[in-house]
C-alpha cells in the first residue's frame, strides 16, 4: 500500500472519530440549574433571589384585584369554560419557573435541576424530594407523568400540539423523570415541559378533567382557594405549610396573606369600583381614561398613586381580525383594501389624546420586527422555497400601514381601497358595494364584548360604509363571546396577540395550519400557509440568537403579506394606578410590573 493511501486512510479515520466525538458531545447530558432558550441563564447556580424581587419584603395583609367578565370554571387548562387566573398563578406549580427579567429562561422550582444534551433531544428533571401538595401528599415523578399525559389528551390545543412531539416519558425513580424529544427539532420544547402545571395523580379524575368544575383544585403552590362565588369572587389564602417558602427563586415573592379577585361585568363599573377603593391595583389600558379619568379624590388625596413604566418587550399585534374561513374575506386584496379605511391619526387625536402608536408589525418596537428593515441573507434563504409568500415591498422593508390625512374622510385612501376591491370582483353601485358576478352586497358582522371595543368598531364601520359596505356591530356578553370565538363563529373580531422577547410554540397555535381547524386555538384569522408553518419551525429550530431573529422577522413578513388583520395601535408604556400602601422593588423586570413581588407597607 502506498504512503499516500495510508495517509488518506488515516485522515478518513481521524474525520470519522471527530464526527463520532461531535455526536457523542451532542448527546452528552449536562446538569443545569436553569434552561435558556438561547445561550446560558443570566443567573448563576448559587443565586440568592431574583434581581427584581426584594428578599426582605414583609409578609402579610391582603390585596384585592379586579377582573372584567365572569367565570364558570376553575380549570383554565381545558377548552371548555372561562376560568380566572388564580389557579395557574398561585395554586399549581411547574417543574421550573420563568424569570421575568430574561427573554425566555426557566430556573429550578419543583425540579432542583435538569439534564439535557446540546441538541435538546431529551430532557431529564430531578425533583426536589421536599415538594408537597397542599393535602400533604409528596409530589413525585409519577404526578409529572400523569399530568403530561392528561394535558396531551385533554388540555388546550397548545398543550396537545406541543406535548404530542415527545416520543416517550420514563419515570426513572420517584424523583427523576425523562422525556425523549428526539426528532422534534423544537428547541423550545424542554422549556415548555418545564413550565407545565403539575396536578396530583391521587386527587385528579382523568375521566372528568375535560369538564368545567368549580371545585378548588389541590396544588403544590403557595396559595389555596378558600372561597368561590361564581361570577363574583375568588379568594386565596397563603399556605402556612408551603414547602418552597425558602427557595431562592421564591424569596421576596407571594407576600400577601390573602389574594382576592373581584369580578365586574363592564369596564365602567370596574373603574368606578377602583375610584371607590374596592380594589387595590389597576393596569390601565384605555388612553382616554388615562388622560382624563384620573382626576378624582383618591388621586388628589394621595390614596392612589399613578405611575408610567416603560415596556421593554415587543408590542405584539392589536388588530381587527378577518376570519378568512368566510368566503367574503378569502381574497387577500379584499383584506388589504379594508386596511386603507382605518384612519389611525384621526382616531388617535380625537379619541385617544394622541397617546397611542400605530401597530406596524406582529413584534413592533423590537429587533424582531421586520418593518423598515430589508430582509437579511438568512431571511431570504428561509423564504426562497415559498415564492409569492412575501410581497416585494414587505421583503425590502418599504411597507408601512396606510396613512390617511387625519380628516376621517380621506378620499385618496378610499379610492385605493375601491381599486383593490374592484380587482377582487367588487363594484360600487348606487352607494352599495356588490360582487360583480353574484350581485351580493358586501356585508359582515363585527363581534365585540366591551363598550370600548364597540366604540372603536362603530367608528370603523361608519368609515367602511363610505365605500358601500354594510357592517353590523354586535355586542355580546362574555360567555357568548368566548363560546363563539372558540368555535370561530364570527366574521371579524378585535384581538390582541401579545409578543414576548422569545416567540415560540405559541405561534403555531396562533398561525399554524393545523390550529386553523382546531376549536379553541388562537388562530382566529384561519391562516393556513406552508410558509407560515415553515417559519415557525425555523424559529423553534434556531440555535443562535441571530438565527432566531432572522426566523422571527421572516415570519413577520409572511404574516404582514397575508393581511390577516387591520393593524390598529398599541400603548408604548404600562399605565399603573394602585393603593399607596402597596410597595414594590426599586427594579422592574424586563416584562414590566409583576404584582407577585409587591407587598403592603
SULKA-V728990 format. One record per residue. N is the residue number from 1. PHI is phi as a letter, one per 20 degrees, with the letter a starting at -180 (NA if undefined). PSI is psi in whole degrees, 0 to 359 (NA if undefined). NEAR is the number of other C-alpha atoms within 10 Angstrom. Layout:
# SULKA-V728990
N PHI PSI NEAR
N PHI PSI NEAR
This chain:
# SULKA-V728990
1 NA 134 5
2 f 159 6
3 f 324 8
4 f 317 9
5 f 321 10
6 f 317 11
7 f 322 11
8 f 316 11
9 f 320 12
10 f 319 12
11 f 316 12
12 f 320 12
13 f 319 12
14 f 316 12
15 f 320 12
16 f 317 12
17 f 321 12
18 f 317 12
19 f 317 12
20 f 322 12
21 f 320 12
22 f 320 12
23 f 317 13
24 f 318 13
25 f 321 14
26 f 330 15
27 e 347 16
28 f 128 13
29 e 137 19
30 d 134 14
31 f 130 13
32 c 138 17
33 e 345 20
34 b 164 27
35 c 126 26
36 d 146 19
37 f 318 23
38 c 136 18
39 m 209 11
40 d 156 12
41 g 146 19
42 f 330 14
43 e 142 17
44 f 168 10
45 f 333 13
46 d 26 8
47 f 149 11
48 e 335 15
49 a 164 18
50 f 144 20
51 f 342 17
52 d 11 21
53 d 151 23
54 d 105 19
55 f 343 19
56 d 13 9
57 f 134 20
58 f 149 15
59 e 150 17
60 p 173 15
61 m 183 13
62 c 145 17
63 c 136 21
64 d 126 15
65 d 163 18
66 c 145 21
67 c 136 19
68 e 132 17
69 p 207 21
70 b 183 20
71 b 152 21
72 c 15 17
73 b 159 20
74 d 9 24
75 d 100 25
76 e 4 18
77 e 1 20
78 d 169 21
79 f 319 19
80 f 147 20
81 n 165 19
82 c 124 20
83 c 146 20
84 f 166 21
85 f 5 14
86 f 315 21
87 f 306 24
88 f 336 19
89 e 321 14
90 c 339 21
91 e 315 27
92 d 158 23
93 c 167 22
94 d 172 22
95 f 317 26
96 c 165 29
97 c 138 22
98 f 137 21
99 e 138 23
100 e 10 19
101 c 7 16
102 c 152 18
103 g 309 18
104 a 95 20
105 c 138 23
106 d 145 23
107 c 160 27
108 g 137 26
109 c 265 25
110 f 324 29
111 e 125 25
112 f 324 19
113 b 169 21
114 c 153 26
115 c 132 20
116 b 134 22
117 f 168 17
118 f 325 17
119 e 1 18
120 l 35 22
121 e 354 22
122 b 164 24
123 b 135 22
124 c 132 25
125 d 134 28
126 d 112 22
127 e 150 25
128 f 123 20
129 f 346 15
130 e 347 11
131 f 132 21
132 c 147 21
133 f 168 23
134 f 342 23
135 e 7 12
136 n 347 12
137 f 140 13
138 f 145 17
139 e 119 24
140 c 175 25
141 f 332 23
142 f 325 19
143 f 322 18
144 f 313 27
145 f 316 19
146 g 314 17
147 f 315 21
148 g 311 22
149 f 324 17
150 f 314 21
151 f 325 24
152 f 330 19
153 e 318 17
154 d 355 19
155 f 179 22
156 g 159 20
157 g 327 24
158 g 315 23
159 f 318 24
160 f 314 17
161 f 322 18
162 f 308 20
163 f 338 22
164 f 348 17
165 f 341 17
166 f 135 19
167 f 309 13
168 b 158 12
169 c 123 18
170 c 123 14
171 e 108 18
172 e 329 13
173 a 175 13
174 g 341 15
175 c 25 20
176 b 129 20
177 b 139 22
178 c 136 21
179 d 124 20
180 e 113 18
181 d 15 23
182 f 139 15
183 n 349 12
184 f 331 19
185 l 33 17
186 d 100 22
187 f 350 23
188 e 340 23
189 g 318 24
190 g 325 25
191 f 323 22
192 f 319 18
193 f 321 21
194 f 331 25
195 e 7 18
196 f 132 21
197 f 148 22
198 d 124 28
199 d 152 25
200 f 122 25
201 f 328 17
202 f 346 9
203 c 19 12
204 c 123 16
205 e 110 11
206 f 336 16
207 f 335 9
208 d 5 10
209 g 324 16
210 f 357 20
211 e 151 14
212 f 149 18
213 b 149 16
214 d 13 14
215 f 123 11
216 g 129 17
217 f 160 18
218 e 132 20
219 b 179 25
220 d 9 29
221 f 181 26
222 f 346 27
223 c 157 28
224 c 142 25
225 f 127 24
226 d 347 13
227 b 134 13
228 c 119 16
229 c 102 13
230 g 129 14
231 m 1 18
232 c 312 15
233 a 148 19
234 c 131 22
235 c 135 18
236 c 145 23
237 c 142 19
238 f 133 22
239 f 133 18
240 f 341 11
241 d 24 14
242 f 124 18
243 f 334 18
244 d 21 19
245 g 323 17
246 d 9 13
247 f 139 14
248 g 322 18
249 f 345 23
250 d 0 20
251 f 126 20
252 n 0 24
253 d 161 26
254 l 60 22
255 e 345 23
256 e 138 21
257 f 330 18
258 c 137 20
259 c 128 23
260 c 129 20
261 d 122 20
262 d 140 21
263 d 142 21
264 c 143 19
265 f 325 16
266 b 164 17
267 f 321 16
268 f 316 15
269 f 320 12
270 f 319 21
271 f 320 20
272 f 323 11
273 f 323 15
274 f 317 21
275 g 326 19
276 e 358 12
277 n 21 16
278 e 343 15
279 b 167 20
280 d 338 20
281 b 131 21
282 c 127 18
283 e 106 13
284 e 134 13
285 c 358 14
286 d 111 15
287 g 322 18
288 f 314 16
289 f 320 15
290 f 323 18
291 f 327 13
292 c 352 10
293 d 0 12
294 d 32 17
295 d 83 12
296 c 167 11
297 g 323 12
298 f 326 17
299 f 314 17
300 f 329 11
301 e 349 9
302 n 3 11
303 f 328 13
304 d 135 22
305 d 136 17
306 d 141 15
307 b 142 10
308 d 126 11
309 d 123 13
310 f 140 15
311 e 125 19
312 e 357 16
313 e 162 21
314 g 149 23
315 e 350 27
316 m 191 22
317 c 125 24
318 d 122 22
319 b 165 20
320 f 121 23
321 e 126 23
322 e 131 26
323 e 96 23
324 f 357 21
325 f 339 19
326 e 133 17
327 g 328 9
328 f 335 16
329 d 16 18
330 f 334 15
331 e 125 16
332 f 332 16
333 f 326 20
334 f 315 21
335 f 318 23
336 f 321 23
337 g 316 24
338 f 337 25
339 f 333 23
340 f 341 23
341 e 4 29
342 e 113 27
343 e 89 23
344 f 315 23
345 f 319 20
346 f 313 17
347 f 315 19
348 f 320 19
349 f 319 13
350 e 334 13
351 d 334 14
352 c 18 18
353 l 25 15
354 m 20 15
355 e 352 18
356 d 161 19
357 c 151 16
358 f 133 20
359 f 125 23
360 c 9 26
361 a 160 26
362 e 357 28
363 b 49 26
364 f 150 23
365 m 27 19
366 b 172 15
367 f 346 15
368 e 346 24
369 f 140 24
370 e 345 30
371 f 129 27
372 n 5 16
373 c 126 15
374 f 148 16
375 f 139 20
376 f 171 15
377 g 318 10
378 f 319 15
379 f 316 21
380 f 325 15
381 f 318 13
382 f 323 18
383 e 344 24
384 g 321 13
385 f 358 12
386 c 66 15
387 f 135 9
388 n 351 12
389 f 335 20
390 c 129 22
391 f 153 16
392 f 315 14
393 f 329 14
394 f 322 21
395 f 323 26
396 e 1 17
397 m 20 16
398 e 345 13
399 f 148 19
400 b 156 15
401 g 146 19
402 g 142 17
403 d 118 16
404 e 177 20
405 e 1 14
406 n 5 15
407 e 343 11
408 n 355 18
409 b 46 15
410 f 119 17
411 f 328 15
412 f 315 12
413 f 325 21
414 f 321 20
415 f 318 15
416 f 322 17
417 f 315 22
418 f 327 22
419 f 314 15
420 f 319 19
421 f 323 24
422 f 320 19
423 f 330 11
424 e 1 16
425 o 14 15
426 d 133 23
427 c 149 23
428 e 118 18
429 c 118 13
430 l 45 8
431 m 17 12
432 c 130 19
433 e 122 24
434 c 155 22
435 f 131 19
436 f 337 15
437 e 320 9
438 d 341 9
439 m 1 12
440 f 135 12
441 f 153 18
442 e 103 17
443 c 140 16
444 b 172 18
445 d 138 15
446 d 122 23
447 e 126 23
448 c 160 24
449 c 18 20
450 b 158 18
451 f 327 13
452 f 314 13
453 f 321 17
454 f 317 18
455 f 316 14
456 f 318 15
457 f 320 23
458 f 321 16
459 f 316 14
460 f 321 21
461 f 319 21
462 f 323 15
463 f 318 21
464 f 329 20
465 f 338 16
466 f 333 16
467 d 22 20
468 n 7 20
469 e 149 21
470 d 113 17
471 c 127 19
472 d 131 15
473 d 122 19
474 d 118 13
475 e 124 16
476 c 164 14
477 f 171 14
478 g 315 19
479 f 312 15
480 f 321 11
481 f 308 16
482 f 326 17
483 f 317 16
484 f 318 15
485 f 333 19
486 f 339 18
487 d 5 14
488 m 38 25
489 e 73 15
490 a 164 21
491 e 314 21
492 b 141 25
493 c 165 24
494 e 132 22
495 b 151 17
496 d 119 17
497 e 105 15
498 f 156 14
499 c 141 19
500 d 172 16
501 f 353 18
502 b 73 22
503 g 145 21
504 b 229 25
505 f 336 22
506 f 338 17
507 f 328 23
508 f 319 24
509 f 337 24
510 e 326 19
511 c 352 24
512 f 149 25
513 f 321 18
514 f 321 17
515 f 332 23
516 f 336 23
517 d 2 16
518 d 115 16
519 g 140 16
520 n 353 23
521 f 170 25
522 e 13 24
523 e 70 24
524 f 337 29
525 e 341 24
526 m 23 26
527 f 130 24
528 c 102 18
529 b 123 16
530 g 328 14
531 f 317 23
532 f 313 26
533 g 319 18
534 f 321 19
535 f 324 25
536 f 318 23
537 g 318 21
538 f 320 22
539 f 333 28
540 f 335 25
541 e 345 18
542 g 132 20
543 e 335 16
544 d 161 12
545 f 323 14
546 f 315 11
547 f 321 16
548 f 311 21
549 f 318 21
550 f 318 27
551 f 320 27
552 f 318 26
553 f 321 26
554 f 318 32
555 f 316 31
556 g 317 23
557 f 321 31
558 f 318 23
559 f 317 21
560 f 322 27
561 f 337 20
562 e 347 19
563 l 53 21
564 f 345 24
565 c 159 24
566 e 107 25
567 f 134 24
568 d 261 22
569 b 172 20
570 b 161 20
571 e 128 17
572 f 344 20
573 c 169 17
574 e 131 16
575 d 114 20
576 d 143 17
577 c 133 20
578 b 160 20
579 f 136 21
580 f 344 17
581 e 353 12
582 e 139 16
583 c 158 15
584 b 162 19
585 f 159 18
586 f 327 9
587 e 137 12
588 d 137 19
589 f 175 19
590 g 325 18
591 e 0 18
592 n 201 17
593 f 135 22
594 c 101 16
595 f 338 15
596 f 354 16
597 d 3 23
598 e 168 23
599 b 169 25
600 d 129 18
601 f NA 13
